[in-house]
């Protein structure tokens, strides 16, 4: 409890939160680091990555030139920004190219020259993120998605549409009428986009490794270290953060004893605290991406070096259940190589709870926590979960 109390103190000193890009988040990482440095001989790494700090500065601008006529569409009436897209500072008009169909497939894009031009795509058939990902793939200079006019509420630009994190192109959502005007002016439409987005900022993961054990056979134990902005996040996920820290402190102490059981333990154990989970598992996704790169050749840093990933997220709900995330409830399309190990971990958790005569519940691997990138990459995972915001029934 003393560690959780420290997290609450850190939040209280930082406007009640430990969210990323706040003193509360940095204070959390500093506390984890100090505990590891003072009490263990684990090898500590601070692994940095960037996150788009998406705040609009001023009012986004759009100018159009359609069949020689210049207009300045009205922000929020004719267009709005797509959240998480990049900034833009066009000095000249850039031609607009309508994309076939709905821009959801490669075949919609690869028969048209769009590189360094503005892609115009109609709403529908797939997610906005999918359209944006294809636009980036084909190296457009900017993306305009317009409403489809299919219903009374499908004419205005939609506010609050999210793009993929770290998108490198500017993107606007247009009204149906403006989109149709641009589409009908095939070859005679161009635009200027100007939007100021505040700069990206650095976030870090912390990983701490045992000094012994085979680096190519690593057991990874992870939890996310950030809270949501609305609170101190003592359950979500101070509980997992501190649970992971206490595991690291205790295992490090055992490894320093003279017991052959620990001094000859064959596996390396790595403890990681992921940043920016609340923004879409960004820290763990970044880690998996880096470990999967062809030029990542250092033993112990490659994806293939991980045997299992154990994830602890929200393990101290006051209205708790003993939830075991179950191998029979993994997402469709999970790689075959992850299934056997995940099943074995599930069985080990179930066996322990049965031996302790504690009731447990099956929980699905829904993809909402930091095990997800590892599972999708073919790494066996296991996780415990005590609940979020639902109330247990009386019976």
TAGI-V498366 format. One record per residue. N is the residue number from 0. PHI is phi in degrees with one decimal (* if undefined). BURIAL is b if it has 9 or more other ideal C-beta (glycine too) atoms within 8 Angstrom, else e. Layout:
# TAGI-V498366
n=N phi=PHI burial=BURIAL
n=N phi=PHI burial=BURIAL
This chain:
# TAGI-V498366
n=0 phi=* burial=e
n=1 phi=-61.7 burial=e
n=2 phi=-69.0 burial=b
n=3 phi=-63.9 burial=b
n=4 phi=-62.1 burial=e
n=5 phi=-65.9 burial=b
n=6 phi=-63.7 burial=b
n=7 phi=-65.3 burial=b
n=8 phi=-61.7 burial=e
n=9 phi=-60.2 burial=b
n=10 phi=-63.8 burial=b
n=11 phi=-59.9 burial=e
n=12 phi=-81.1 burial=e
n=13 phi=-134.3 burial=b
n=14 phi=59.7 burial=e
n=15 phi=77.2 burial=e
n=16 phi=-142.6 burial=b
n=17 phi=-125.9 burial=b
n=18 phi=-69.3 burial=b
n=19 phi=-60.3 burial=b
n=20 phi=65.5 burial=e
n=21 phi=-127.4 burial=b
n=22 phi=-62.4 burial=e
n=23 phi=-65.9 burial=b
n=24 phi=-67.9 burial=b
n=25 phi=-63.2 burial=e
n=26 phi=-64.0 burial=b
n=27 phi=-61.8 burial=b
n=28 phi=-66.1 burial=b
n=29 phi=-63.4 burial=e
n=30 phi=-66.2 burial=b
n=31 phi=-57.3 burial=b
n=32 phi=-61.7 burial=b
n=33 phi=-63.3 burial=e
n=34 phi=-65.2 burial=b
n=35 phi=-67.2 burial=b
n=36 phi=-67.3 burial=e
n=37 phi=-79.0 burial=e
n=38 phi=-122.5 burial=e
n=39 phi=-139.2 burial=b
n=40 phi=-112.6 burial=e
n=41 phi=-66.4 burial=b
n=42 phi=-86.2 burial=e
n=43 phi=-102.2 burial=b
n=44 phi=-123.8 burial=e
n=45 phi=-108.8 burial=b
n=46 phi=-112.3 burial=b
n=47 phi=-95.8 burial=e
n=48 phi=-148.6 burial=b
n=49 phi=-109.1 burial=b
n=50 phi=-129.7 burial=b
n=51 phi=-68.3 burial=b
n=52 phi=-88.9 burial=b
n=53 phi=-87.8 burial=e
n=54 phi=-131.9 burial=e
n=55 phi=-82.0 burial=b
n=56 phi=-106.6 burial=e
n=57 phi=79.4 burial=e
n=58 phi=-105.3 burial=e
n=59 phi=-57.5 burial=b
n=60 phi=-120.0 burial=b
n=61 phi=-144.4 burial=b
n=62 phi=-120.5 burial=b
n=63 phi=-122.2 burial=b
n=64 phi=-129.5 burial=b
n=65 phi=-119.3 burial=b
n=66 phi=51.5 burial=e
n=67 phi=86.0 burial=e
n=68 phi=-95.9 burial=e
n=69 phi=-91.5 burial=e
n=70 phi=-139.5 burial=e
n=71 phi=-123.7 burial=e
n=72 phi=-54.8 burial=b
n=73 phi=-91.5 burial=e
n=74 phi=-61.1 burial=b
n=75 phi=75.4 burial=e
n=76 phi=-96.7 burial=b
n=77 phi=-103.6 burial=b
n=78 phi=-158.5 burial=b
n=79 phi=-149.7 burial=b
n=80 phi=-77.3 burial=b
n=81 phi=-92.1 burial=b
n=82 phi=-61.1 burial=b
n=83 phi=81.6 burial=b
n=84 phi=-76.1 burial=b
n=85 phi=-84.5 burial=b
n=86 phi=-76.5 burial=e
n=87 phi=-149.6 burial=b
n=88 phi=-143.6 burial=e
n=89 phi=-80.3 burial=b
n=90 phi=-98.2 burial=e
n=91 phi=-134.7 burial=e
n=92 phi=-68.7 burial=b
n=93 phi=-118.6 burial=b
n=94 phi=-59.0 burial=b
n=95 phi=-100.5 burial=b
n=96 phi=-120.2 burial=b
n=97 phi=-67.2 burial=e
n=98 phi=-95.9 burial=b
n=99 phi=-60.5 burial=b
n=100 phi=53.8 burial=e
n=101 phi=-117.9 burial=b
n=102 phi=65.8 burial=b
n=103 phi=-101.3 burial=b
n=104 phi=-129.2 burial=e
n=105 phi=-57.2 burial=e
n=106 phi=-65.1 burial=e
n=107 phi=-74.3 burial=b
n=108 phi=-109.5 burial=b
n=109 phi=-80.6 burial=e
n=110 phi=-100.8 burial=e
n=111 phi=-130.2 burial=e
n=112 phi=-81.5 burial=e
n=113 phi=-124.7 burial=b
n=114 phi=-57.6 burial=e
n=115 phi=66.2 burial=e
n=116 phi=-116.8 burial=b
n=117 phi=-98.8 burial=b
n=118 phi=-88.7 burial=b
n=119 phi=-111.3 burial=b
n=120 phi=-129.4 burial=b
n=121 phi=-84.7 burial=b
n=122 phi=-60.1 burial=b
n=123 phi=128.4 burial=e
n=124 phi=72.0 burial=e
n=125 phi=-158.2 burial=e
n=126 phi=-73.3 burial=e
n=127 phi=-63.0 burial=b
n=128 phi=-64.4 burial=b
n=129 phi=-67.3 burial=b
n=130 phi=-60.6 burial=b
n=131 phi=-66.1 burial=b
n=132 phi=-61.8 burial=b
n=133 phi=-69.1 burial=b
n=134 phi=-60.8 burial=b
n=135 phi=-64.3 burial=b
n=136 phi=-58.2 burial=e
n=137 phi=-95.4 burial=b
n=138 phi=58.0 burial=e
n=139 phi=-74.5 burial=b
n=140 phi=-87.5 burial=e
n=141 phi=-164.7 burial=b
n=142 phi=-129.0 burial=b
n=143 phi=-120.9 burial=b
n=144 phi=-107.0 burial=b
n=145 phi=-119.7 burial=b
n=146 phi=-65.8 burial=b
n=147 phi=-100.1 burial=b
n=148 phi=64.7 burial=e
n=149 phi=-80.1 burial=e
n=150 phi=-151.2 burial=e
n=151 phi=-58.5 burial=e
n=152 phi=-95.3 burial=e
n=153 phi=-112.2 burial=b
n=154 phi=-108.1 burial=b
n=155 phi=-83.4 burial=e
n=156 phi=-64.8 burial=b
n=157 phi=-90.2 burial=e
n=158 phi=-87.2 burial=e
n=159 phi=86.4 burial=e
n=160 phi=-67.3 burial=b
n=161 phi=-97.8 burial=e
n=162 phi=-96.9 burial=b
n=163 phi=-73.6 burial=e
n=164 phi=-61.5 burial=b
n=165 phi=62.0 burial=b
n=166 phi=-63.4 burial=b
n=167 phi=-101.8 burial=e
n=168 phi=-120.9 burial=b
n=169 phi=-75.2 burial=b
n=170 phi=-147.5 burial=b
n=171 phi=-119.7 burial=b
n=172 phi=-107.8 burial=b
n=173 phi=-105.0 burial=b
n=174 phi=-67.6 burial=b
n=175 phi=-59.8 burial=b
n=176 phi=-62.4 burial=e
n=177 phi=-66.6 burial=b
n=178 phi=-62.0 burial=b
n=179 phi=-65.1 burial=b
n=180 phi=-58.5 burial=b
n=181 phi=-67.4 burial=b
n=182 phi=-66.1 burial=b
n=183 phi=-75.8 burial=e
n=184 phi=-94.7 burial=b
n=185 phi=-40.8 burial=e
n=186 phi=83.8 burial=e
n=187 phi=-127.0 burial=e
n=188 phi=-128.1 burial=b
n=189 phi=-149.8 burial=b
n=190 phi=-142.0 burial=b
n=191 phi=-118.5 burial=b
n=192 phi=-113.7 burial=b
n=193 phi=-138.2 burial=b
n=194 phi=-149.5 burial=b
n=195 phi=-100.1 burial=b
n=196 phi=-115.9 burial=b
n=197 phi=-62.8 burial=e
n=198 phi=-67.7 burial=e
n=199 phi=-67.4 burial=e
n=200 phi=-132.4 burial=e
n=201 phi=-85.8 burial=e
n=202 phi=-124.6 burial=b
n=203 phi=-131.0 burial=b
n=204 phi=-95.0 burial=b
n=205 phi=-116.9 burial=b
n=206 phi=-128.0 burial=b
n=207 phi=-133.9 burial=b
n=208 phi=-113.6 burial=b
n=209 phi=-67.4 burial=b
n=210 phi=-78.4 burial=e
n=211 phi=-113.3 burial=e
n=212 phi=97.4 burial=b
n=213 phi=-72.9 burial=e
n=214 phi=-65.1 burial=b
n=215 phi=-84.8 burial=e
n=216 phi=-133.0 burial=b
n=217 phi=-103.0 burial=b
n=218 phi=-95.5 burial=b
n=219 phi=-105.5 burial=b
n=220 phi=-116.8 burial=b
n=221 phi=-129.7 burial=b
n=222 phi=-158.4 burial=b
n=223 phi=-93.7 burial=b
n=224 phi=-104.3 burial=b
n=225 phi=-99.9 burial=b
n=226 phi=-107.7 burial=b
n=227 phi=-74.4 burial=b
n=228 phi=-72.0 burial=e
n=229 phi=-82.3 burial=e
n=230 phi=-168.7 burial=e
n=231 phi=-80.7 burial=b
n=232 phi=63.9 burial=b
n=233 phi=-71.2 burial=b
n=234 phi=-83.4 burial=b
n=235 phi=-111.0 burial=b
n=236 phi=-130.8 burial=b
n=237 phi=-56.8 burial=b
n=238 phi=-62.8 burial=b
n=239 phi=-69.5 burial=b
n=240 phi=-57.1 burial=b
n=241 phi=-76.1 burial=b
n=242 phi=-56.5 burial=b
n=243 phi=-65.3 burial=b
n=244 phi=-63.2 burial=b
n=245 phi=-64.6 burial=b
n=246 phi=-58.9 burial=b
n=247 phi=-63.6 burial=b
n=248 phi=-63.6 burial=b
n=249 phi=-69.5 burial=e
n=250 phi=-66.4 burial=b
n=251 phi=-61.1 burial=b
n=252 phi=-64.4 burial=b
n=253 phi=-65.3 burial=b
n=254 phi=-67.7 burial=b
n=255 phi=-89.0 burial=e
n=256 phi=-81.5 burial=e
n=257 phi=-88.2 burial=e
n=258 phi=-66.2 burial=e
n=259 phi=-63.4 burial=e
n=260 phi=-58.0 burial=e
n=261 phi=-99.0 burial=b
n=262 phi=-67.5 burial=b
n=263 phi=-109.5 burial=e
n=264 phi=-60.4 burial=b
n=265 phi=-77.5 burial=e
n=266 phi=-106.5 burial=b
n=267 phi=-79.4 burial=b
n=268 phi=-113.3 burial=b
n=269 phi=-120.7 burial=b
n=270 phi=-105.8 burial=b
n=271 phi=-129.1 burial=b
n=272 phi=-119.2 burial=b
n=273 phi=-88.7 burial=b
n=274 phi=-95.7 burial=b
n=275 phi=61.0 burial=b
n=276 phi=-62.9 burial=b
n=277 phi=-69.2 burial=b
n=278 phi=-102.0 burial=e
n=279 phi=117.2 burial=e
n=280 phi=59.8 burial=b
n=281 phi=-66.3 burial=b
n=282 phi=-66.3 burial=b
n=283 phi=-69.7 burial=b
n=284 phi=-61.5 burial=b
n=285 phi=-61.5 burial=b
n=286 phi=-61.8 burial=b
n=287 phi=-65.0 burial=b
n=288 phi=-60.2 burial=b
n=289 phi=-65.5 burial=b
n=290 phi=-68.6 burial=b
n=291 phi=-92.3 burial=e
n=292 phi=-66.3 burial=e
n=293 phi=-59.2 burial=e
n=294 phi=-87.1 burial=e
n=295 phi=-86.9 burial=b
n=296 phi=-117.2 burial=e
n=297 phi=-71.0 burial=e
n=298 phi=-58.5 burial=e
n=299 phi=93.8 burial=b
n=300 phi=-114.4 burial=e
n=301 phi=-91.4 burial=b
n=302 phi=-58.3 burial=b
n=303 phi=-64.9 burial=e
n=304 phi=-81.9 burial=b
n=305 phi=-91.0 burial=b
n=306 phi=-82.9 burial=b
n=307 phi=-144.9 burial=b
n=308 phi=-125.6 burial=b
n=309 phi=-100.9 burial=b
n=310 phi=-121.0 burial=b
n=311 phi=-123.8 burial=b
n=312 phi=-136.3 burial=b
n=313 phi=59.9 burial=b
n=314 phi=-111.8 burial=b
n=315 phi=-143.3 burial=b
n=316 phi=-62.9 burial=b
n=317 phi=-66.4 burial=e
n=318 phi=-107.6 burial=e
n=319 phi=-84.4 burial=e
n=320 phi=-130.3 burial=b
n=321 phi=-95.6 burial=b
n=322 phi=-99.9 burial=b
n=323 phi=-111.1 burial=b
n=324 phi=-71.9 burial=b
n=325 phi=-105.1 burial=b
n=326 phi=-65.2 burial=b
n=327 phi=-80.1 burial=e
n=328 phi=-123.5 burial=b
n=329 phi=-89.2 burial=b
n=330 phi=-63.1 burial=b
n=331 phi=-59.7 burial=e
n=332 phi=88.7 burial=e
n=333 phi=-60.0 burial=b
n=334 phi=-56.6 burial=b
n=335 phi=-56.7 burial=e
n=336 phi=-68.0 burial=e
n=337 phi=-89.4 burial=b
n=338 phi=-74.5 burial=b
n=339 phi=-62.8 burial=e
n=340 phi=-64.2 burial=b
n=341 phi=-63.0 burial=b
n=342 phi=-63.3 burial=b
n=343 phi=-65.5 burial=b
n=344 phi=-64.4 burial=b
n=345 phi=-55.9 burial=b
n=346 phi=-63.3 burial=e
n=347 phi=-64.7 burial=b
n=348 phi=-62.8 burial=b
n=349 phi=-61.1 burial=b
n=350 phi=-61.2 burial=e
n=351 phi=-65.0 burial=e
n=352 phi=-64.9 burial=b
n=353 phi=-64.1 burial=b
n=354 phi=-63.9 burial=e
n=355 phi=-85.6 burial=e
n=356 phi=56.0 burial=e
n=357 phi=-109.9 burial=e
n=358 phi=-71.7 burial=e
n=359 phi=-135.4 burial=b
n=360 phi=-124.5 burial=e
n=361 phi=-76.5 burial=b
n=362 phi=-123.1 burial=b
n=363 phi=-77.2 burial=e
n=364 phi=-82.6 burial=b
n=365 phi=-83.7 burial=e
n=366 phi=93.6 burial=e
n=367 phi=-95.5 burial=e
n=368 phi=-138.9 burial=b
n=369 phi=-74.2 burial=b
n=370 phi=-69.8 burial=b
n=371 phi=-58.5 burial=b
n=372 phi=-62.4 burial=b
n=373 phi=-70.0 burial=b
n=374 phi=-60.9 burial=b
n=375 phi=-65.1 burial=b
n=376 phi=-92.4 burial=b
n=377 phi=95.1 burial=e
n=378 phi=-95.3 burial=b
n=379 phi=-64.3 burial=b
n=380 phi=-133.6 burial=b
n=381 phi=-149.0 burial=b
n=382 phi=-157.7 burial=b
n=383 phi=-116.4 burial=b
n=384 phi=-155.8 burial=b
n=385 phi=-104.4 burial=b
n=386 phi=115.9 burial=b
n=387 phi=-119.3 burial=e
n=388 phi=-123.9 burial=e
n=389 phi=-96.1 burial=e
n=390 phi=-93.3 burial=e
n=391 phi=-67.5 burial=e
n=392 phi=-70.4 burial=e
n=393 phi=-67.2 burial=e
n=394 phi=-92.7 burial=e
